[in-house]
Amino acid sequence: MTAPWRTRRWRRVGCAAVAAAVVAGTTACGPAKDTDEDTLVVWSLENLPERVAATRAIVDRFSEETGIDVQLVAVDEQQVPQLIQSAVLSDEMPDVIGALSLSYVRQIADLGLVDTAATNQVVADLGPETFEESALELTSDDEDHLAVPSDAWSQVLVYRKDLFEKAGLQPPTTYDAIRTAADELTGDGRFGITLATDPADVFTTQSFESLALSNDCQLVDTSGDAALDSPACQQAWDLYGQLATENSPRGTQSVDSTRATYFNGTAAMTVWSTFILDELAGLRNDAMPACDECEDDPEWLARNSGVVTSISGPDNPEGATYGEITSWTLLDGAPTDRASRLVEYMLSEGYEDWIGMAPEGKFPVRTGDAENPTRFTDAWEDLEAGVDTKKPLSDVYDAQTMDALRSVAENIDRWAITQGQGAVLGPVSTQLPLSKTVSELANGLPPEEAAAQAQSDVESITEEVDE
C-alpha cells in the first residue's frame, strides 16, 4: 500500500531525524546529500554498542556477498514515533526497520507505511511453515504480514527452588500456587515475591499483563471495548493487589529494584523478562547476584532458581505466556528486491549471529529452514549468553529449565492483537494507564476500584483510537 503523502522514492534519513538517534558510529551527519540509490537505509532498534557492532558485522557480510551497500542507523526505541514523524514529513524514510516491537509494527502499519506485498513475499520465500505460528499471527492483519517476525522474549516467573522444596510448596504455575507460596515465604526478613509497581515504567504494565493473560483477562474485546472490569480481570487485580501489598517490598518497585531484591536473596519470587537469565547466572558484572551464597559461587542462585514460562488462572486452566516479538518490516517505497534480500539474509545466513547477540532474550521464532526444520532452535541452545563472562545457558541451567525456555516462542500471547485491536497498544504503552493504576493498587487502592479506574482510562484511549 502507498501512503498518500508519498510523492517520490524515500532517500536517506535526514540529519534532523538522526540527531535523535543513537548512531554509535554507524553513520554521521554532514551537509545534506542523498545516499547513493544503491544504498539501503536500515534502522535498527538494537542500539546498545555491542549489538550495533554485531549488527554491523552481519550487514557487512551481506554487503560483501551481494554487493548491496547498507547504511545502518541504530535508533533509540523511545524515539521511534518522533523519528517516524520527522522522516515522513521530510520524505526521508528508511527502507527497512529491524527489531520492531509488536506495538510499533501496528503503529507503522496503521500509518500506511508498510509494503505488505513485499513482506508477504519474504515470508512466502522463507516458508511460513518455518516460523512459529503464534509469531505469524501476532504480526499479521488478516492475510497480510505486517512484518517478518524474528525473535522473542517472554515474561517469566523466577522462583527459589530450594525454598519451595524446603517448605513443601508446589512450583508457582497457578494463581493459587503463587498466592500460597507468597504467603508461606513472607517473613523472617524475606518477601514472598517482588513485583513491579513503578507508575512511570512500561515494565509495570508488562508484569500485570503477564499475570492477567494467565487468567484470560483481556485489555479489550473483539469490538474494541475495554474489558478490564471483567470477572477474569478482577481475579488478576485481586491477585496483584494482594501480592503487592502483603508479600512484596513497599514503596515503588522498578525493573532494577525487583531484580536486586531477588538477587540479594530477600525475595522468593519475581516476575521479570528472560533477559534476567544471563545476569542470574553471574555473566554480567554490573548485575551480579548478591546473595550470601553467591559470594563464593556466582552461579549458586541460578542453580537454585526455577523458571515458569506459563501460568494458569482459575478461569484459564490452559494458561498463557506473555512476551514480545521483534520483527523486520519493509517500508513502502523501498527497493523491493534489495530490501527483501537483506531481510531474508537476516533470517537465514545472518540469523544465528543476530539471535546470538543476546540469546537469553532472542528466542528464534523461525525454527529452521526447508532442509532442517530445527536448525535455528538447535543452534540457539549452543549460543553463548552473557556480557563479561560468556557461556551457553545450558551450561548453567538444568534440563527442566532449558525445556521450559525452548517453548517460550511457541505460545506467546498479547493483549488486543488477537482481538484485531492492535492499534490500542501504542497509546497504552505510552500513556501507561495500567502502570499508574497498579502503583495506586500497591498503595492501597482496593482491587475493585483499580479495575474500574483502569477500565475508564482504557475506554478513553479506545475512543481516541476510534476517532
C-alpha positions as CSV (number, residue, x, y, z in Angstrom):
1,M,0.0,0.0,0.0
2,T,1.2,3.5,-0.7
3,A,0.8,6.4,1.8
4,P,-1.0,9.3,0.2
5,W,1.8,11.8,1.1
6,R,4.5,9.8,-0.7
7,T,5.4,11.5,-4.0
8,R,8.9,10.2,-4.6
9,R,11.3,7.5,-3.5
10,W,12.4,7.9,0.1
11,R,16.0,8.5,0.3
12,R,18.5,8.8,3.2
13,V,17.4,9.7,6.8
14,G,17.9,13.4,7.3
15,C,20.2,14.8,10.0
16,A,17.3,16.3,11.9
17,A,15.9,12.8,12.4
18,V,19.2,11.1,13.0
19,A,20.1,13.7,15.7
20,A,17.6,12.0,18.0
21,A,19.0,8.5,17.2
22,V,21.8,6.6,18.9
23,V,24.1,6.2,16.0
24,A,27.1,4.7,17.8
25,G,29.4,5.3,14.9
26,T,27.2,3.7,12.2
27,T,26.5,7.0,10.4
28,A,27.3,10.7,10.6
29,C,25.6,13.9,9.8
30,G,27.3,16.3,7.5
31,P,26.0,18.5,4.7
32,A,22.7,17.1,3.5
33,K,23.1,14.9,0.5
34,D,21.3,11.9,-1.0
35,T,22.6,8.5,-0.3
36,D,23.5,6.5,-3.4
37,E,20.4,4.9,-5.0
38,D,22.0,1.5,-4.5
39,T,22.4,2.0,-0.7
40,L,19.7,0.6,1.6
41,V,18.9,2.7,4.6
42,V,18.2,0.4,7.6
43,W,17.1,1.5,11.0
44,S,17.7,-0.9,13.9
45,L,16.3,-0.6,17.4
46,E,19.2,-2.7,18.7
47,N,21.2,0.4,19.8
48,L,23.5,-0.9,22.5
49,P,27.1,-0.5,21.4
50,E,27.9,-4.2,21.4
51,R,24.7,-5.0,19.5
52,V,25.3,-2.3,17.0
53,A,28.8,-3.8,16.4
54,A,27.3,-7.3,16.0
55,T,24.6,-6.0,13.6
56,R,27.3,-4.1,11.6
57,A,29.3,-7.3,11.2
58,I,26.3,-9.2,9.8
59,V,25.4,-6.3,7.5
60,D,29.0,-6.0,6.2
61,R,29.0,-9.7,5.3
62,F,25.7,-9.2,3.5
63,S,27.2,-6.3,1.5
64,E,30.3,-8.3,0.7
65,E,28.3,-11.3,-0.6
66,T,25.7,-9.3,-2.5
67,G,27.3,-6.0,-3.5
68,I,24.4,-4.1,-1.9
69,D,25.6,-1.2,0.3
70,V,23.8,-0.7,3.6
71,Q,23.6,2.4,5.8
72,L,22.9,1.2,9.3
73,V,21.3,3.6,11.7
74,A,20.8,2.5,15.3
75,V,17.9,4.3,16.9
76,D,16.6,4.7,20.4
77,E,13.3,2.7,20.8
78,Q,11.7,5.6,22.7
79,Q,12.4,8.0,19.8
80,V,10.8,5.9,17.1
81,P,7.5,7.8,17.0
82,Q,9.2,11.2,16.7
83,L,11.7,9.8,14.2
84,I,8.9,8.4,12.0
85,Q,7.0,11.6,12.1
86,S,10.1,13.6,11.2
87,A,11.1,11.2,8.4
88,V,7.5,11.2,6.9
89,L,7.3,15.0,6.9
90,S,10.7,15.2,5.2
91,D,10.0,12.4,2.8
92,E,13.2,10.6,4.0
93,M,12.1,7.3,5.4
94,P,14.3,4.3,5.7
95,D,13.9,1.2,3.6
96,V,13.9,-1.4,6.3
97,I,13.4,-1.2,10.1
98,G,14.6,-4.1,12.3
99,A,13.9,-5.1,15.9
100,L,10.5,-3.5,15.9
101,S,8.2,-4.4,18.8
102,L,4.6,-5.6,18.2
103,S,3.1,-2.3,19.2
104,Y,5.4,-0.4,16.8
105,V,4.6,-2.8,14.0
106,R,1.0,-1.9,14.4
107,Q,1.6,1.8,14.7
108,I,3.7,1.9,11.5
109,A,1.2,-0.3,9.7
110,D,-1.7,2.0,10.7
111,L,0.1,4.9,9.1
112,G,0.1,3.0,5.8
113,L,3.9,2.8,5.7
114,V,4.4,-1.0,5.3
115,D,4.9,-2.6,1.9
116,T,2.7,-5.6,2.7
117,A,3.2,-7.2,-0.7
118,A,7.0,-7.3,-0.2
119,T,6.6,-8.5,3.4
120,N,4.2,-11.2,2.3
121,Q,6.7,-12.4,-0.3
122,V,9.6,-12.6,2.1
123,V,7.5,-14.8,4.4
124,A,6.5,-16.9,1.5
125,D,10.1,-17.2,0.3
126,L,11.4,-18.2,3.7
127,G,8.5,-20.6,4.2
128,P,5.7,-19.8,6.7
129,E,6.0,-23.4,8.0
130,T,9.5,-22.5,9.3
131,F,8.0,-19.9,11.7
132,E,6.2,-20.3,15.0
133,E,2.5,-20.0,14.2
134,S,1.9,-17.6,17.1
135,A,4.6,-15.2,15.8
136,L,3.0,-15.0,12.3
137,E,-0.4,-14.5,13.9
138,L,0.8,-11.6,16.1
139,T,2.5,-9.9,13.2
140,S,-0.3,-10.2,10.7
141,D,-3.6,-8.4,9.8
142,D,-5.9,-10.9,8.2
143,E,-4.0,-12.3,5.2
144,D,-1.3,-9.6,5.2
145,H,2.0,-9.9,7.0
146,L,2.8,-6.5,8.5
147,A,6.3,-7.6,9.4
148,V,8.6,-10.6,9.3
149,P,8.9,-11.9,12.9
150,S,12.5,-12.5,14.0
151,D,12.9,-13.3,17.7
152,A,11.1,-13.2,21.1
153,W,11.5,-12.8,24.8
154,S,8.9,-13.6,27.4
155,Q,8.0,-12.5,30.9
156,V,8.7,-15.3,33.3
157,L,8.3,-16.0,37.0
158,V,11.6,-16.9,38.6
159,Y,11.5,-18.6,42.0
160,R,13.7,-20.1,44.6
161,K,13.5,-23.9,44.1
162,D,15.4,-24.5,47.4
163,L,13.0,-22.5,49.5
164,F,10.0,-24.1,47.8
165,E,11.3,-27.6,48.3
166,K,12.1,-26.9,52.0
167,A,8.6,-25.5,52.6
168,G,7.0,-28.4,50.6
169,L,5.4,-26.0,48.1
170,Q,4.3,-26.7,44.6
171,P,6.0,-24.8,41.7
172,P,4.3,-21.4,41.2
173,T,2.5,-22.3,38.0
174,T,-1.0,-21.2,39.0
175,Y,-2.7,-18.3,40.8
176,D,-3.4,-20.4,43.8
177,A,0.2,-21.8,44.0
178,I,1.7,-18.3,43.7
179,R,-0.6,-16.9,46.4
180,T,0.1,-19.8,48.7
181,A,3.8,-19.6,48.2
182,A,3.9,-15.8,48.6
183,D,2.1,-16.1,52.0
184,E,4.2,-19.0,53.2
185,L,7.6,-17.5,52.3
186,T,6.9,-13.9,53.5
187,G,8.5,-13.4,56.9
188,D,11.9,-13.7,58.7
189,G,13.3,-10.9,56.7
190,R,12.2,-12.3,53.3
191,F,9.4,-11.3,51.0
192,G,7.4,-13.9,49.2
193,I,7.6,-12.0,45.9
194,T,8.8,-8.7,44.5
195,L,6.6,-7.1,41.8
196,A,6.9,-4.0,39.7
197,T,4.8,-1.0,40.8
198,D,6.5,1.9,39.1
199,P,3.8,4.2,37.6
200,A,6.2,5.6,35.0
201,D,7.6,2.3,33.6
202,V,6.0,0.1,31.0
203,F,7.7,-2.8,32.8
204,T,4.8,-2.5,35.4
205,T,2.3,-2.8,32.6
206,Q,4.1,-5.9,31.2
207,S,4.2,-7.5,34.7
208,F,0.5,-7.0,35.2
209,E,-0.4,-8.1,31.7
210,S,1.6,-11.4,32.1
211,L,-0.4,-12.3,35.2
212,A,-3.7,-11.1,33.7
213,L,-3.3,-13.0,30.4
214,S,-2.8,-16.1,32.6
215,N,-6.4,-15.9,33.6
216,D,-7.6,-14.8,30.1
217,C,-8.1,-11.3,31.3
218,Q,-8.1,-9.2,28.1
219,L,-7.5,-5.5,27.6
220,V,-10.3,-5.1,25.0
221,D,-12.8,-7.4,23.4
222,T,-13.2,-8.0,19.6
223,S,-15.4,-4.9,19.3
224,G,-12.6,-2.8,20.7
225,D,-14.4,-2.1,24.0
226,A,-12.3,-2.1,27.2
227,A,-12.6,-5.3,29.2
228,L,-10.5,-4.7,32.3
229,D,-13.5,-4.9,34.7
230,S,-14.5,-8.4,33.6
231,P,-14.6,-11.2,36.2
232,A,-11.5,-12.7,34.8
233,C,-9.7,-9.4,35.2
234,Q,-11.0,-8.8,38.7
235,Q,-9.2,-12.1,39.7
236,A,-6.0,-10.6,38.3
237,W,-6.5,-7.3,40.1
238,D,-7.2,-9.2,43.3
239,L,-4.0,-11.3,43.0
240,Y,-1.7,-8.5,42.0
241,G,-3.1,-6.3,44.8
242,Q,-2.6,-8.9,47.4
243,L,0.9,-9.8,46.3
244,A,2.0,-6.1,46.1
245,T,0.5,-5.0,49.5
246,E,1.1,-8.1,51.6
247,N,4.0,-10.1,50.1
248,S,6.2,-7.6,48.3
249,P,8.5,-4.7,49.4
250,R,6.7,-1.5,50.0
251,G,7.4,1.7,48.0
252,T,7.9,2.0,44.3
253,Q,9.4,-1.2,42.8
254,S,11.1,-0.8,39.5
255,V,12.8,-3.0,36.9
256,D,16.0,-2.6,38.8
257,S,14.8,-3.0,42.3
258,T,12.8,-6.1,41.6
259,R,15.9,-7.8,40.2
260,A,18.1,-6.6,43.0
261,T,15.7,-7.8,45.7
262,Y,15.6,-11.3,44.2
263,F,19.4,-11.3,43.5
264,N,20.2,-10.4,47.1
265,G,18.1,-13.2,48.4
266,T,15.4,-11.2,50.1
267,A,12.6,-12.3,47.8
268,A,11.5,-15.8,46.9
269,M,9.9,-14.9,43.6
270,T,9.9,-12.2,41.0
271,V,8.3,-11.5,37.6
272,W,10.9,-10.5,35.0
273,S,11.8,-10.9,31.4
274,T,14.0,-13.7,30.1
275,F,16.8,-11.0,29.9
276,I,17.4,-11.8,33.5
277,L,18.8,-15.2,32.7
278,D,22.4,-14.3,31.9
279,E,22.5,-11.9,34.9
280,L,21.1,-14.5,37.2
281,A,23.9,-16.8,36.0
282,G,26.5,-14.3,37.0
283,L,27.6,-13.5,33.5
284,R,27.3,-9.7,33.7
285,N,29.5,-7.9,36.2
286,D,27.2,-4.9,36.8
287,A,24.2,-7.0,37.7
288,M,25.6,-9.9,39.7
289,P,23.6,-12.0,42.2
290,A,24.4,-10.7,45.7
291,C,23.0,-13.4,48.0
292,D,25.2,-14.7,50.8
293,E,25.8,-18.0,49.0
294,C,26.6,-16.2,45.7
295,E,29.8,-14.6,47.0
296,D,31.8,-17.7,46.5
297,D,29.7,-19.2,43.8
298,P,28.2,-16.7,41.3
299,E,26.1,-19.5,39.7
300,W,24.5,-20.6,43.0
301,L,21.3,-18.6,42.6
302,A,20.8,-19.7,39.0
303,R,21.1,-23.4,40.0
304,N,18.7,-22.9,42.9
305,S,16.1,-21.0,40.8
306,G,13.2,-22.3,38.7
307,V,11.7,-20.6,35.7
308,V,8.0,-20.7,35.0
309,T,7.1,-19.6,31.4
310,S,3.3,-20.2,31.5
311,I,1.0,-19.5,34.4
312,S,-2.7,-20.6,34.6
313,G,-5.5,-18.8,36.4
314,P,-8.8,-20.1,37.8
315,D,-10.6,-19.1,34.6
316,N,-7.9,-20.2,32.2
317,P,-6.5,-23.7,33.1
318,E,-4.5,-23.8,29.8
319,G,-2.5,-20.8,30.9
320,A,-0.7,-18.2,28.8
321,T,2.7,-16.8,28.1
322,Y,3.2,-13.0,27.8
323,G,6.1,-12.0,25.6
324,E,7.4,-9.6,23.0
325,I,8.3,-10.5,19.4
326,T,10.6,-8.2,17.4
327,S,10.4,-8.1,13.7
328,W,11.8,-6.7,10.4
329,T,9.5,-4.7,8.3
330,L,9.9,-3.4,4.7
331,L,8.6,0.1,4.1
332,D,6.6,1.3,1.2
333,G,8.8,2.9,-1.5
334,A,11.9,0.8,-0.6
335,P,13.7,-1.0,-3.5
336,T,11.8,-4.3,-3.0
337,D,14.4,-6.7,-4.3
338,R,17.3,-5.4,-2.3
339,A,15.3,-4.8,0.8
340,S,13.8,-8.3,0.7
341,R,17.3,-9.8,0.2
342,L,18.5,-8.1,3.3
343,V,15.6,-9.2,5.5
344,E,15.9,-12.8,4.2
345,Y,19.6,-12.8,4.9
346,M,19.0,-11.6,8.5
347,L,16.6,-14.6,9.0
348,S,18.9,-17.1,7.3
349,E,22.7,-16.7,6.8
350,G,22.9,-13.9,9.4
351,Y,20.2,-15.3,11.8
352,E,22.4,-17.2,14.3
353,D,24.7,-14.2,14.8
354,W,21.6,-12.0,15.2
355,I,20.0,-14.1,17.9
356,G,23.5,-14.7,19.4
357,M,23.7,-11.1,20.4
358,A,21.5,-11.9,23.4
359,P,20.2,-15.5,23.3
360,E,18.5,-15.1,26.7
361,G,16.2,-12.6,25.1
362,K,16.2,-13.6,21.5
363,F,14.5,-16.9,21.2
364,P,14.2,-17.8,17.5
365,V,10.7,-17.6,16.1
366,R,12.0,-19.0,12.8
367,T,12.7,-22.5,13.9
368,G,14.6,-23.8,10.9
369,D,14.6,-23.9,7.1
370,A,13.4,-26.4,4.4
371,E,16.4,-28.6,4.8
372,N,16.5,-28.6,8.7
373,P,13.2,-27.6,10.4
374,T,15.0,-27.3,13.8
375,R,18.2,-25.6,12.5
376,F,17.8,-22.4,14.5
377,T,16.3,-23.7,17.7
378,D,19.1,-26.3,17.8
379,A,21.7,-23.6,17.2
380,W,20.2,-21.4,19.9
381,E,21.0,-23.9,22.7
382,D,24.7,-23.6,21.9
383,L,24.9,-19.8,21.7
384,E,26.9,-18.1,24.4
385,A,25.0,-15.7,26.6
386,G,26.4,-13.0,28.9
387,V,28.4,-9.8,28.8
388,D,31.6,-10.0,30.8
389,T,31.5,-13.8,31.0
390,K,30.1,-15.9,28.2
391,K,28.7,-19.4,28.2
392,P,25.7,-21.3,26.9
393,L,22.7,-21.1,29.2
394,S,22.6,-24.9,29.1
395,D,25.9,-24.9,31.0
396,V,24.2,-23.2,33.9
397,Y,20.5,-24.1,34.0
398,D,19.1,-27.6,34.5
399,A,17.3,-29.7,31.8
400,Q,13.9,-28.8,33.2
401,T,14.6,-25.1,32.9
402,M,16.0,-25.4,29.4
403,D,13.0,-27.4,28.3
404,A,10.7,-24.6,29.6
405,L,12.8,-22.0,27.8
406,R,12.7,-23.9,24.5
407,S,8.9,-23.5,24.5
408,V,8.9,-19.7,25.0
409,A,8.4,-18.7,21.4
410,E,5.7,-21.3,20.8
411,N,2.8,-19.8,22.8
412,I,3.4,-16.1,23.2
413,D,0.2,-14.1,23.6
414,R,-0.5,-10.4,23.8
415,W,-3.4,-8.1,24.6
416,A,-5.5,-6.6,21.8
417,I,-3.7,-8.1,18.8
418,T,-5.7,-11.4,18.7
419,Q,-8.9,-9.4,19.1
420,G,-7.9,-7.3,16.0
421,Q,-7.4,-4.2,18.1
422,G,-3.6,-3.9,18.0
423,A,-3.8,-0.1,17.4
424,V,-4.6,0.4,21.0
425,L,-1.3,-0.9,22.2
426,G,0.7,2.1,21.3
427,P,-1.3,4.6,23.4
428,V,-1.4,2.1,26.3
429,S,2.4,1.8,26.2
430,T,3.0,5.5,26.1
431,Q,0.2,6.8,28.4
432,L,0.7,4.0,30.9
433,P,-2.8,3.8,32.4
434,L,-2.1,0.3,33.7
435,S,1.2,1.2,35.3
436,K,-0.4,4.1,37.1
437,T,-3.3,2.1,38.4
438,V,-1.0,-0.8,39.6
439,S,1.0,1.8,41.5
440,E,-2.1,3.0,43.3
441,L,-3.2,-0.6,43.8
442,A,0.1,-1.3,45.6
443,N,-0.5,1.8,47.7
444,G,-3.9,0.6,49.0
445,L,-6.4,1.3,46.2
446,P,-9.0,-1.5,46.5
447,P,-8.8,-4.0,43.6
448,E,-12.4,-3.3,42.6
449,E,-11.6,0.4,42.3
450,A,-8.4,-0.3,40.5
451,A,-10.4,-2.3,37.9
452,A,-12.9,0.5,37.5
453,Q,-10.2,3.1,37.1
454,A,-8.2,1.1,34.5
455,Q,-11.4,0.4,32.7
456,S,-12.2,4.1,32.5
457,D,-8.7,5.1,31.4
458,V,-8.6,2.5,28.6
459,E,-12.1,3.4,27.5
460,S,-10.8,6.9,26.9
461,I,-7.9,5.5,24.9
462,T,-10.1,3.3,22.7
463,E,-12.4,6.3,22.0
464,E,-9.3,8.3,20.8
465,V,-8.2,5.4,18.6
466,D,-11.6,5.1,17.0
467,E,-11.7,8.8,16.1
